[in-house]
Amino acid sequence: MDAYVNGAIAMPPVEHDVLALAINERLDELAPPRAPYSEEFTELGGAPDESGGKW
């Protein structure tokens, strides 16, 4: 997870969504903002490219 968060590797959308779900459940207990799911993340231009996880 550290490598993904720091942009060193890419994560498949389903794994990204599991991570986003866990983060969002915790944030629901605290306060917004929420972590985006892969579809929202891609629309924001934050998804790693196909060549190896570069942003």
C-alpha distance matrix in Angstrom:
0.0 3.8 5.4 5.1 6.1 8.5 9.8 9.9 9.1 10.1 9.0 12.2 13.7 13.8 10.1 9.8 12.8 11.6 8.8 11.7 14.1 12.5 12.3 15.8 17.3 16.5 17.8 20.8 21.7 21.6 22.4 21.5 19.9 17.7 14.4 15.8 15.5 15.2 19.0 19.3 16.5 18.4 21.6 20.5 19.8 16.1 14.9 14.1 17.2 17.9 18.4 15.1 12.7 15.0 15.6
3.8 0.0 3.8 5.4 5.2 6.1 8.6 8.5 9.3 11.3 11.4 15.0 16.6 17.2 13.7 12.8 15.9 15.1 11.9 14.2 16.9 15.2 14.2 17.7 19.4 18.1 19.0 22.3 23.0 22.3 23.0 22.2 20.5 18.8 15.8 17.4 17.8 17.5 21.2 21.0 17.8 19.7 22.8 21.1 20.2 16.4 15.7 14.6 17.7 18.9 18.8 15.3 12.8 14.3 14.9
5.4 3.8 0.0 3.8 5.6 5.1 6.1 4.9 5.8 8.6 9.7 13.5 15.6 16.9 13.6 12.8 16.4 16.1 13.4 15.6 18.6 17.5 16.7 19.9 22.0 21.1 21.7 25.0 26.0 25.3 25.7 24.4 22.4 20.6 17.2 18.1 18.2 17.1 20.6 20.8 17.4 18.6 21.9 20.4 18.9 15.3 14.1 12.1 14.8 15.8 15.3 11.7 9.5 11.2 12.5
5.1 5.4 3.8 0.0 3.8 5.4 5.1 5.8 5.1 6.1 6.7 10.5 12.1 13.7 10.7 9.3 13.0 13.3 10.7 12.5 15.7 15.3 14.4 17.3 19.6 19.2 19.6 22.7 24.1 23.6 23.7 22.0 19.8 17.8 14.1 14.6 14.5 13.3 16.8 17.1 13.7 14.9 18.3 17.0 15.7 12.1 10.7 9.3 12.5 13.6 14.0 10.8 7.9 9.9 10.6
6.1 5.2 5.6 3.8 0.0 3.8 5.5 7.7 8.4 9.3 9.7 13.2 14.0 15.5 12.6 10.4 13.5 13.9 10.6 11.7 15.1 14.4 12.7 15.5 18.1 17.2 17.1 20.5 21.8 20.8 20.8 19.1 17.0 15.4 12.1 13.2 14.1 13.6 17.1 16.5 13.1 15.0 17.9 16.0 15.1 11.4 11.2 10.6 14.2 16.1 16.6 13.6 10.3 11.2 10.8
8.5 6.1 5.1 5.4 3.8 0.0 3.8 5.7 8.1 10.1 11.7 15.4 16.6 18.6 15.7 13.7 17.0 17.6 14.4 15.4 18.9 18.1 16.3 19.1 21.8 20.6 20.3 23.8 25.0 23.7 23.5 21.9 19.6 18.5 15.3 16.3 17.3 16.4 19.6 19.0 15.3 16.8 19.5 17.3 15.9 12.3 12.3 10.9 14.0 16.1 15.8 12.7 9.6 9.6 9.7
9.8 8.6 6.1 5.1 5.5 3.8 0.0 3.8 5.6 7.2 9.7 13.3 14.7 17.2 14.8 12.8 16.4 17.5 14.9 15.8 19.4 19.3 17.7 20.2 23.1 22.5 22.1 25.3 27.0 25.9 25.4 23.3 20.8 19.3 15.9 15.9 16.5 14.8 17.7 17.5 13.8 14.4 17.4 15.7 13.6 10.2 9.5 7.4 10.2 12.4 12.1 9.2 6.0 6.0 6.5
9.9 8.5 4.9 5.8 7.7 5.7 3.8 0.0 3.8 7.1 10.0 13.6 15.9 18.1 15.5 14.3 18.1 18.8 16.4 18.0 21.4 21.0 19.9 22.7 25.3 24.7 24.8 28.0 29.4 28.6 28.4 26.5 24.1 22.5 19.0 19.0 19.1 17.2 20.3 20.6 16.9 17.2 20.5 19.1 16.7 13.6 12.2 9.3 11.2 12.4 11.2 7.7 5.8 6.8 9.0
9.1 9.3 5.8 5.1 8.4 8.1 5.6 3.8 0.0 3.8 6.6 10.1 12.8 14.8 12.4 11.8 15.6 16.4 14.6 16.4 19.6 19.5 19.0 21.7 24.1 24.0 24.4 27.3 29.0 28.5 28.4 26.5 24.1 22.0 18.2 17.9 17.2 15.0 18.1 19.0 15.6 15.6 19.2 18.5 16.3 13.2 10.9 8.1 9.8 10.1 9.7 6.1 4.4 7.4 9.7
10.1 11.3 8.6 6.1 9.3 10.1 7.2 7.1 3.8 0.0 3.8 6.7 9.3 11.8 10.0 9.3 12.9 14.3 13.1 14.5 17.6 18.2 18.0 20.1 22.7 23.1 23.4 25.9 28.0 27.8 27.5 25.2 22.9 20.4 16.6 15.6 14.4 11.7 14.7 16.1 12.9 12.6 16.3 16.1 14.1 11.3 8.3 6.0 7.8 7.9 8.8 6.2 4.2 7.8 9.3
9.0 11.4 9.7 6.7 9.7 11.7 9.7 10.0 6.6 3.8 0.0 3.8 6.4 8.2 6.3 6.0 9.6 10.7 10.0 11.8 14.5 15.2 15.5 17.6 19.8 20.6 21.2 23.5 25.6 25.8 25.7 23.6 21.5 18.6 14.8 13.9 12.1 9.7 13.1 14.8 12.1 12.4 16.1 16.3 15.0 12.3 9.3 8.4 10.5 10.2 12.0 9.8 7.9 11.3 12.1
12.2 15.0 13.5 10.5 13.2 15.4 13.3 13.6 10.1 6.7 3.8 0.0 3.8 5.6 5.4 6.2 8.7 10.2 10.9 12.3 14.3 15.8 16.7 18.1 20.2 21.7 22.3 24.0 26.4 27.1 26.8 24.6 22.7 19.4 15.8 14.2 11.5 8.8 11.7 14.2 12.4 12.1 15.7 16.8 15.7 13.7 10.3 10.1 11.5 10.4 13.0 11.7 10.5 13.9 14.5
13.7 16.6 15.6 12.1 14.0 16.6 14.7 15.9 12.8 9.3 6.4 3.8 0.0 3.8 5.5 4.9 6.1 8.7 9.8 10.2 12.0 14.3 15.1 15.8 18.0 19.9 20.2 21.6 24.3 25.1 24.5 22.1 20.2 16.8 13.5 11.3 8.2 5.5 8.2 10.9 9.8 9.8 13.1 14.5 14.2 12.5 9.6 10.8 12.5 12.2 15.3 14.4 12.7 15.4 15.1
13.8 17.2 16.9 13.7 15.5 18.6 17.2 18.1 14.8 11.8 8.2 5.6 3.8 0.0 3.8 5.4 5.1 6.3 8.8 9.7 10.5 12.6 14.3 15.0 16.5 18.7 19.6 20.6 23.1 24.4 24.3 22.3 20.9 17.3 14.2 12.7 9.2 8.0 10.5 13.1 12.6 13.2 16.1 17.6 17.7 15.9 13.2 14.3 16.1 15.5 18.4 17.2 15.6 18.6 18.5
10.1 13.7 13.6 10.7 12.6 15.7 14.8 15.5 12.4 10.0 6.3 5.4 5.5 3.8 0.0 3.8 5.3 5.1 6.3 8.6 9.8 10.8 12.4 14.1 15.5 17.0 18.3 19.8 21.9 23.0 23.2 21.6 20.2 16.7 13.4 12.7 10.1 9.2 12.6 14.5 13.1 14.3 17.5 18.2 18.1 15.5 13.1 13.6 15.9 15.6 17.9 16.0 14.1 17.3 17.4
9.8 12.8 12.8 9.3 10.4 13.7 12.8 14.3 11.8 9.3 6.0 6.2 4.9 5.4 3.8 0.0 3.8 5.5 5.2 6.1 8.6 10.0 10.5 12.0 14.2 15.6 16.1 17.9 20.2 20.9 20.6 18.6 16.9 13.6 10.0 9.2 7.0 6.3 10.0 11.3 9.6 11.3 14.4 14.6 14.8 12.1 10.2 11.4 14.2 14.7 17.2 15.4 12.8 15.4 14.8
12.8 15.9 16.4 13.0 13.5 17.0 16.4 18.1 15.6 12.9 9.6 8.7 6.1 5.1 5.3 3.8 0.0 3.8 5.4 4.9 6.0 8.6 9.7 10.1 12.0 14.2 14.7 15.8 18.4 19.5 19.2 17.3 16.0 12.3 9.4 8.3 5.4 6.2 9.1 10.5 10.1 12.1 14.5 15.2 16.2 14.0 12.5 14.5 17.1 17.6 20.4 18.9 16.4 18.8 17.9
11.6 15.1 16.1 13.3 13.9 17.6 17.5 18.8 16.4 14.3 10.7 10.2 8.7 6.3 5.1 5.5 3.8 0.0 3.8 5.5 5.1 6.3 8.7 9.8 10.7 12.7 14.2 15.2 17.3 18.8 19.3 18.0 17.2 13.5 11.0 11.1 8.8 9.9 13.0 14.1 13.5 15.7 18.2 18.6 19.5 17.0 15.5 16.9 19.7 19.9 22.4 20.4 18.1 20.8 20.2
8.8 11.9 13.4 10.7 10.6 14.4 14.9 16.4 14.6 13.1 10.0 10.9 9.8 8.8 6.3 5.2 5.4 3.8 0.0 3.8 5.4 5.2 6.2 8.5 10.0 10.9 12.2 14.2 16.0 16.8 17.3 16.2 15.1 11.8 8.9 9.9 8.8 10.1 13.6 13.9 12.6 15.3 17.8 17.5 18.3 15.3 14.3 15.5 18.8 19.5 21.6 19.3 16.5 18.9 18.1
11.7 14.2 15.6 12.5 11.7 15.4 15.8 18.0 16.4 14.5 11.8 12.3 10.2 9.7 8.6 6.1 4.9 5.5 3.8 0.0 3.8 5.5 5.1 5.9 8.5 9.9 10.1 11.8 14.3 15.0 14.8 13.1 11.9 8.3 5.6 6.5 5.9 8.4 11.4 11.0 10.2 13.4 15.3 14.9 16.4 13.8 13.4 15.5 18.8 20.1 22.5 20.6 17.5 19.4 17.9
14.1 16.9 18.6 15.7 15.1 18.9 19.4 21.4 19.6 17.6 14.5 14.3 12.0 10.5 9.8 8.6 6.0 5.1 5.4 3.8 0.0 3.8 5.5 5.0 6.1 8.6 9.7 10.3 12.7 14.3 14.6 13.5 13.1 9.4 8.0 9.0 7.9 10.8 13.2 13.1 13.3 16.2 17.9 17.9 19.7 17.4 16.9 19.0 22.2 23.1 25.7 23.8 20.9 23.0 21.6
12.5 15.2 17.5 15.3 14.4 18.1 19.3 21.0 19.5 18.2 15.2 15.8 14.3 12.6 10.8 10.0 8.6 6.3 5.2 5.5 3.8 0.0 3.8 5.5 5.2 6.5 8.7 10.0 11.3 12.9 14.1 13.8 13.7 10.6 9.4 11.5 11.0 13.6 16.5 16.2 15.7 18.9 20.7 20.2 21.8 19.0 18.6 20.3 23.7 24.6 26.8 24.4 21.6 23.6 22.6
12.3 14.2 16.7 14.4 12.7 16.3 17.7 19.9 19.0 18.0 15.5 16.7 15.1 14.3 12.4 10.5 9.7 8.7 6.2 5.1 5.5 3.8 0.0 3.8 5.5 5.2 6.1 8.6 10.1 10.6 11.3 10.8 10.4 7.7 6.6 9.6 10.5 13.3 16.1 15.0 14.2 17.7 19.3 18.2 19.9 17.0 17.3 19.2 22.8 24.3 26.3 24.0 20.8 22.3 20.8
15.8 17.7 19.9 17.3 15.5 19.1 20.2 22.7 21.7 20.1 17.6 18.1 15.8 15.0 14.1 12.0 10.1 9.8 8.5 5.9 5.0 5.5 3.8 0.0 3.8 5.3 4.8 5.9 8.6 9.6 9.5 8.6 8.7 5.6 6.1 8.6 9.6 13.1 15.1 13.7 13.9 17.5 18.4 17.5 19.9 17.6 18.2 20.7 24.1 25.7 28.1 26.1 22.9 24.2 22.3
17.3 19.4 22.0 19.6 18.1 21.8 23.1 25.3 24.1 22.7 19.8 20.2 18.0 16.5 15.5 14.2 12.0 10.7 10.0 8.5 6.1 5.2 5.5 3.8 0.0 3.8 5.5 5.1 6.8 9.1 10.3 10.7 11.6 9.1 9.8 12.3 12.7 16.1 18.1 17.1 17.4 20.9 21.9 21.3 23.6 21.2 21.6 23.9 27.2 28.6 30.9 28.8 25.7 27.4 25.7
16.5 18.1 21.1 19.2 17.2 20.6 22.5 24.7 24.0 23.1 20.6 21.7 19.9 18.7 17.0 15.6 14.2 12.7 10.9 9.9 8.6 6.5 5.2 5.3 3.8 0.0 3.8 5.4 5.3 6.7 8.8 10.0 11.1 9.5 10.4 13.6 14.7 18.0 20.3 18.9 18.7 22.3 23.4 22.2 24.3 21.7 22.3 24.4 27.9 29.5 31.5 29.1 25.9 27.3 25.6
17.8 19.0 21.7 19.6 17.1 20.3 22.1 24.8 24.4 23.4 21.2 22.3 20.2 19.6 18.3 16.1 14.7 14.2 12.2 10.1 9.7 8.7 6.1 4.8 5.5 3.8 0.0 3.8 5.2 4.8 5.4 6.2 7.5 6.6 8.5 11.9 13.9 17.3 19.2 17.2 17.1 20.9 21.5 20.0 22.4 20.1 21.3 23.7 27.3 29.2 31.3 29.2 25.7 26.7 24.5
20.8 22.3 25.0 22.7 20.5 23.8 25.3 28.0 27.3 25.9 23.5 24.0 21.6 20.6 19.8 17.9 15.8 15.2 14.2 11.8 10.3 10.0 8.6 5.9 5.1 5.4 3.8 0.0 3.8 5.4 5.8 7.0 9.0 8.0 10.6 13.3 14.8 18.5 19.9 18.0 18.7 22.4 22.6 21.6 24.4 22.4 23.5 26.2 29.6 31.4 33.8 31.8 28.5 29.6 27.4
21.7 23.0 26.0 24.1 21.8 25.0 27.0 29.4 29.0 28.0 25.6 26.4 24.3 23.1 21.9 20.2 18.4 17.3 16.0 14.3 12.7 11.3 10.1 8.6 6.8 5.3 5.2 3.8 0.0 3.8 6.5 9.2 11.5 11.1 13.5 16.6 18.1 21.7 23.4 21.5 21.9 25.6 26.1 24.8 27.4 25.2 26.3 28.7 32.2 34.0 36.2 33.9 30.6 31.7 29.7
21.6 22.3 25.3 23.6 20.8 23.7 25.9 28.6 28.5 27.8 25.8 27.1 25.1 24.4 23.0 20.9 19.5 18.8 16.8 15.0 14.3 12.9 10.6 9.6 9.1 6.7 4.8 5.4 3.8 0.0 3.8 7.2 9.6 10.3 12.9 16.3 18.5 22.0 23.7 21.4 21.4 25.2 25.5 23.7 26.3 24.1 25.6 28.0 31.6 33.8 35.7 33.4 29.9 30.6 28.4
22.4 23.0 25.7 23.7 20.8 23.5 25.4 28.4 28.4 27.5 25.7 26.8 24.5 24.3 23.2 20.6 19.2 19.3 17.3 14.8 14.6 14.1 11.3 9.5 10.3 8.8 5.4 5.8 6.5 3.8 0.0 3.8 6.6 8.2 11.5 14.5 17.2 20.7 21.9 19.2 19.5 23.3 23.1 21.2 24.1 22.2 24.2 26.8 30.4 32.8 34.9 32.9 29.3 29.7 27.1
21.5 22.2 24.4 22.0 19.1 21.9 23.3 26.5 26.5 25.2 23.6 24.6 22.1 22.3 21.6 18.6 17.3 18.0 16.2 13.1 13.5 13.8 10.8 8.6 10.7 10.0 6.2 7.0 9.2 7.2 3.8 0.0 3.0 5.3 8.9 11.4 14.4 17.8 18.8 15.8 16.2 19.9 19.5 17.5 20.5 19.0 21.1 24.0 27.4 29.9 32.2 30.5 26.8 27.0 24.2
19.9 20.5 22.4 19.8 17.0 19.6 20.8 24.1 24.1 22.9 21.5 22.7 20.2 20.9 20.2 16.9 16.0 17.2 15.1 11.9 13.1 13.7 10.4 8.7 11.6 11.1 7.5 9.0 11.5 9.6 6.6 3.0 0.0 3.8 6.9 9.2 12.6 15.7 16.7 13.5 13.6 17.3 16.9 14.7 17.6 16.0 18.3 21.2 24.6 27.3 29.5 27.9 24.2 24.3 21.3
17.7 18.8 20.6 17.8 15.4 18.5 19.3 22.5 22.0 20.4 18.6 19.4 16.8 17.3 16.7 13.6 12.3 13.5 11.8 8.3 9.4 10.6 7.7 5.6 9.1 9.5 6.6 8.0 11.1 10.3 8.2 5.3 3.8 0.0 3.8 6.3 9.2 12.6 13.8 11.1 11.4 15.1 15.2 13.7 16.5 14.7 16.3 19.3 22.7 24.9 27.4 25.8 22.2 22.8 20.2
14.4 15.8 17.2 14.1 12.1 15.3 15.9 19.0 18.2 16.6 14.8 15.8 13.5 14.2 13.4 10.0 9.4 11.0 8.9 5.6 8.0 9.4 6.6 6.1 9.8 10.4 8.5 10.6 13.5 12.9 11.5 8.9 6.9 3.8 0.0 3.8 6.7 9.6 11.5 9.3 8.6 12.4 13.3 11.9 14.1 11.8 13.0 15.7 19.2 21.4 23.7 22.0 18.5 19.3 16.9
15.8 17.4 18.1 14.6 13.2 16.3 15.9 19.0 17.9 15.6 13.9 14.2 11.3 12.7 12.7 9.2 8.3 11.1 9.9 6.5 9.0 11.5 9.6 8.6 12.3 13.6 11.9 13.3 16.6 16.3 14.5 11.4 9.2 6.3 3.8 0.0 3.8 6.5 7.8 5.5 5.4 9.1 9.8 9.1 11.5 9.9 10.7 14.0 17.1 19.1 21.9 20.7 17.4 18.2 15.7
15.5 17.8 18.2 14.5 14.1 17.3 16.5 19.1 17.2 14.4 12.1 11.5 8.2 9.2 10.1 7.0 5.4 8.8 8.8 5.9 7.9 11.0 10.5 9.6 12.7 14.7 13.9 14.8 18.1 18.5 17.2 14.4 12.6 9.2 6.7 3.8 0.0 3.8 5.6 5.4 5.9 8.6 10.0 10.6 12.4 11.0 10.5 13.6 16.3 17.7 20.8 19.8 16.9 18.3 16.4
15.2 17.5 17.1 13.3 13.6 16.4 14.8 17.2 15.0 11.7 9.7 8.8 5.5 8.0 9.2 6.3 6.2 9.9 10.1 8.4 10.8 13.6 13.3 13.1 16.1 18.0 17.3 18.5 21.7 22.0 20.7 17.8 15.7 12.6 9.6 6.5 3.8 0.0 3.8 5.5 4.8 6.0 8.5 9.7 10.5 9.2 7.8 10.7 12.9 14.1 17.3 16.7 14.1 15.7 14.0
19.0 21.2 20.6 16.8 17.1 19.6 17.7 20.3 18.1 14.7 13.1 11.7 8.2 10.5 12.6 10.0 9.1 13.0 13.6 11.4 13.2 16.5 16.1 15.1 18.1 20.3 19.2 19.9 23.4 23.7 21.9 18.8 16.7 13.8 11.5 7.8 5.6 3.8 0.0 3.8 5.4 5.3 6.4 8.8 10.2 10.3 9.3 12.6 14.2 15.3 18.9 18.9 16.5 17.7 15.7
19.3 21.0 20.8 17.1 16.5 19.0 17.5 20.6 19.0 16.1 14.8 14.2 10.9 13.1 14.5 11.3 10.5 14.1 13.9 11.0 13.1 16.2 15.0 13.7 17.1 18.9 17.2 18.0 21.5 21.4 19.2 15.8 13.5 11.1 9.3 5.5 5.4 5.5 3.8 0.0 3.8 5.5 5.1 6.3 8.9 9.1 9.5 13.2 15.3 17.3 20.5 20.3 17.4 18.0 15.4
16.5 17.8 17.4 13.7 13.1 15.3 13.8 16.9 15.6 12.9 12.1 12.4 9.8 12.6 13.1 9.6 10.1 13.5 12.6 10.2 13.3 15.7 14.2 13.9 17.4 18.7 17.1 18.7 21.9 21.4 19.5 16.2 13.6 11.4 8.6 5.4 5.9 4.8 5.4 3.8 0.0 3.8 5.4 5.2 6.6 5.6 6.1 9.8 12.3 14.6 17.5 17.0 14.0 14.4 11.8
18.4 19.7 18.6 14.9 15.0 16.8 14.4 17.2 15.6 12.6 12.4 12.1 9.8 13.2 14.3 11.3 12.1 15.7 15.3 13.4 16.2 18.9 17.7 17.5 20.9 22.3 20.9 22.4 25.6 25.2 23.3 19.9 17.3 15.1 12.4 9.1 8.6 6.0 5.3 5.5 3.8 0.0 3.8 5.3 5.1 5.7 5.1 8.6 10.1 12.2 15.4 15.7 13.1 13.5 11.1
21.6 22.8 21.9 18.3 17.9 19.5 17.4 20.5 19.2 16.3 16.1 15.7 13.1 16.1 17.5 14.4 14.5 18.2 17.8 15.3 17.9 20.7 19.3 18.4 21.9 23.4 21.5 22.6 26.1 25.5 23.1 19.5 16.9 15.2 13.3 9.8 10.0 8.5 6.4 5.1 5.4 3.8 0.0 3.8 5.4 7.6 8.4 12.0 13.1 15.4 18.5 19.1 16.6 16.4 13.5
20.5 21.1 20.4 17.0 16.0 17.3 15.7 19.1 18.5 16.1 16.3 16.8 14.5 17.6 18.2 14.6 15.2 18.6 17.5 14.9 17.9 20.2 18.2 17.5 21.3 22.2 20.0 21.6 24.8 23.7 21.2 17.5 14.7 13.7 11.9 9.1 10.6 9.7 8.8 6.3 5.2 5.3 3.8 0.0 3.8 5.5 8.0 11.4 13.3 16.2 18.8 18.9 16.0 15.2 11.8
19.8 20.2 18.9 15.7 15.1 15.9 13.6 16.7 16.3 14.1 15.0 15.7 14.2 17.7 18.1 14.8 16.2 19.5 18.3 16.4 19.7 21.8 19.9 19.9 23.6 24.3 22.4 24.4 27.4 26.3 24.1 20.5 17.6 16.5 14.1 11.5 12.4 10.5 10.2 8.9 6.6 5.1 5.4 3.8 0.0 3.8 5.8 8.6 9.9 13.2 15.5 15.9 13.1 12.0 8.7
16.1 16.4 15.3 12.1 11.4 12.3 10.2 13.6 13.2 11.3 12.3 13.7 12.5 15.9 15.5 12.1 14.0 17.0 15.3 13.8 17.4 19.0 17.0 17.6 21.2 21.7 20.1 22.4 25.2 24.1 22.2 19.0 16.0 14.7 11.8 9.9 11.0 9.2 10.3 9.1 5.6 5.7 7.6 5.5 3.8 0.0 3.8 6.5 9.2 12.5 14.5 14.0 10.7 9.9 6.7
14.9 15.7 14.1 10.7 11.2 12.3 9.5 12.2 10.9 8.3 9.3 10.3 9.6 13.2 13.1 10.2 12.5 15.5 14.3 13.4 16.9 18.6 17.3 18.2 21.6 22.3 21.3 23.5 26.3 25.6 24.2 21.1 18.3 16.3 13.0 10.7 10.5 7.8 9.3 9.5 6.1 5.1 8.4 8.0 5.8 3.8 0.0 3.8 6.4 9.2 11.6 11.2 8.3 8.6 6.5
14.1 14.6 12.1 9.3 10.6 10.9 7.4 9.3 8.1 6.0 8.4 10.1 10.8 14.3 13.6 11.4 14.5 16.9 15.5 15.5 19.0 20.3 19.2 20.7 23.9 24.4 23.7 26.2 28.7 28.0 26.8 24.0 21.2 19.3 15.7 14.0 13.6 10.7 12.6 13.2 9.8 8.6 12.0 11.4 8.6 6.5 3.8 0.0 3.8 6.6 8.3 7.5 4.6 5.2 4.6
17.2 17.7 14.8 12.5 14.2 14.0 10.2 11.2 9.8 7.8 10.5 11.5 12.5 16.1 15.9 14.2 17.1 19.7 18.8 18.8 22.2 23.7 22.8 24.1 27.2 27.9 27.3 29.6 32.2 31.6 30.4 27.4 24.6 22.7 19.2 17.1 16.3 12.9 14.2 15.3 12.3 10.1 13.1 13.3 9.9 9.2 6.4 3.8 0.0 3.8 5.6 6.6 5.6 5.8 6.3
17.9 18.9 15.8 13.6 16.1 16.1 12.4 12.4 10.1 7.9 10.2 10.4 12.2 15.5 15.6 14.7 17.6 19.9 19.5 20.1 23.1 24.6 24.3 25.7 28.6 29.5 29.2 31.4 34.0 33.8 32.8 29.9 27.3 24.9 21.4 19.1 17.7 14.1 15.3 17.3 14.6 12.2 15.4 16.2 13.2 12.5 9.2 6.6 3.8 0.0 3.8 5.8 6.7 8.2 9.8
18.4 18.8 15.3 14.0 16.6 15.8 12.1 11.2 9.7 8.8 12.0 13.0 15.3 18.4 17.9 17.2 20.4 22.4 21.6 22.5 25.7 26.8 26.3 28.1 30.9 31.5 31.3 33.8 36.2 35.7 34.9 32.2 29.5 27.4 23.7 21.9 20.8 17.3 18.9 20.5 17.5 15.4 18.5 18.8 15.5 14.5 11.6 8.3 5.6 3.8 0.0 3.8 6.3 7.3 10.1
15.1 15.3 11.7 10.8 13.6 12.7 9.2 7.7 6.1 6.2 9.8 11.7 14.4 17.2 16.0 15.4 18.9 20.4 19.3 20.6 23.8 24.4 24.0 26.1 28.8 29.1 29.2 31.8 33.9 33.4 32.9 30.5 27.9 25.8 22.0 20.7 19.8 16.7 18.9 20.3 17.0 15.7 19.1 18.9 15.9 14.0 11.2 7.5 6.6 5.8 3.8 0.0 3.7 5.9 9.3
12.7 12.8 9.5 7.9 10.3 9.6 6.0 5.8 4.4 4.2 7.9 10.5 12.7 15.6 14.1 12.8 16.4 18.1 16.5 17.5 20.9 21.6 20.8 22.9 25.7 25.9 25.7 28.5 30.6 29.9 29.3 26.8 24.2 22.2 18.5 17.4 16.9 14.1 16.5 17.4 14.0 13.1 16.6 16.0 13.1 10.7 8.3 4.6 5.6 6.7 6.3 3.7 0.0 3.8 6.4
15.0 14.3 11.2 9.9 11.2 9.6 6.0 6.8 7.4 7.8 11.3 13.9 15.4 18.6 17.3 15.4 18.8 20.8 18.9 19.4 23.0 23.6 22.3 24.2 27.4 27.3 26.7 29.6 31.7 30.6 29.7 27.0 24.3 22.8 19.3 18.2 18.3 15.7 17.7 18.0 14.4 13.5 16.4 15.2 12.0 9.9 8.6 5.2 5.8 8.2 7.3 5.9 3.8 0.0 3.8
15.6 14.9 12.5 10.6 10.8 9.7 6.5 9.0 9.7 9.3 12.1 14.5 15.1 18.5 17.4 14.8 17.9 20.2 18.1 17.9 21.6 22.6 20.8 22.3 25.7 25.6 24.5 27.4 29.7 28.4 27.1 24.2 21.3 20.2 16.9 15.7 16.4 14.0 15.7 15.4 11.8 11.1 13.5 11.8 8.7 6.7 6.5 4.6 6.3 9.8 10.1 9.3 6.4 3.8 0.0
